[in-house]
Amino acid sequence: KNNSNVPVQIDVAYTKVNLSKIKDAQWSNTGTVKENQIAIGLKQEEIENEMPETLAHAKWLKANVAQDTNVMILDANQKGAMYVVGTLGQKVSENATFNVTPTFVVSRTSID
């Protein structure tokens, strides 16, 4: 929830990705994965208190590069939720671990 009297926007400025614990894994910046790729993104809640059922409209995190991607705008005192979503290629182990650390920037904005 935006607990202020001004509208804000939330952007991802950078995402640090470390796949070193997964043999032969690669990152996908687009959400479309090949057999050895991983993609992680953020998706704004569409129905209150319900997790997303599809990956449509997700904002995909780009690995280890500046990205300046807007993920949410909240009006003054507005509630909102964001879900972490992802997809794995067929050859990526579902039991493997990896690190994804996005840097968020919250700034004042105007809503038209």
N, C-alpha and C positions, 0 to 999 in steps of 0.2 A: 504494500500500500504506500502511496505517496502521501506522507503525513505533513506535507507543506501546503502553502497557499499559492504555490507557483507550479506550472506544468514543467515536467522534466522529461528528458529523453535518456535512454540507456543504450549505450553503444559498446561494442566489443572493439577494443583498439588493437589487441594482439592476443594470440593464443600460443602458448608454449606447449609443444607436443613431444613426448618421448615414447617411442615405440621399441626401444632397445631390448625390452624383455620378451618381445615376440619375434621369433625367427622369421625373416623374409617378409614381414608386414610393411605395408606402405600406407600413406595417408591419402585420402581423397578430399579435395577442397570443395567438391561439388555435390556430394550426397549420392552420386552414382559410383558404385564400387565394382572393381574387378575382383577376381577370386582371392587375392591376397591383400585387399585394401580394407581400411576402416574409415568411416566418416561419422563425425559427431556434430550435432547442430543444436540450435535452440528454437523452440516453437512456442509462440504465445498461446495461452489458453483461449480456446474458442467457445467452450461451454463451461460455465462455472463449476468448479470442483470435479471436472472430468478430464482424465488423461487423454492425450491425443490418440486417435486410432490410425492415423496415416502420417506420413512424413511430408505431405503437401504443405507448402508455405513455410517450411523450416528455413532458418538462416544458418548456413553451414559454416563451421569454423575453419579458418585457413591456418595451416600449420606453419609456425615460426616465421611469419611475415606480418607487417603492419596491415590492418584491414579496415578499420573505421566503418564497421557495419552496424546500422541501427537495428536493435532487436525489440525495442518497446518504447512507446510514448505514453506517459500517464498525465492526465489533467490533474489539477489541484485536488488533493484528497481522494483520488481515484484508486480503486483496487485493481490489481492485475497479477497474473501468474505466468511464469515461463517454465517450460519443461525441457529437460535435456533429452534429446532423441539421438538415435544412431543406427547404423547398419554395418554389418560385417560381411565380407566376402566369404565364399564357401570354404576356403582353405584356412581361414583365421579361427583359431581355437576360441571357443566361447568361455573357456576357463582361464585364459591368459589375462594378465594385468598390464595396464599402460597408464601413463599420466597425461592428462589434458588440463591445462590451467589457463582459462581466459582472463584477460584483464578488462574489467568493465569501467566505463567512464560515464558518470551521471552528470548531466548538465541542464541548465535552465533552457527551456525552449518556448516557443509560442505555438499554440494550436489554432489553426485557421478553420 
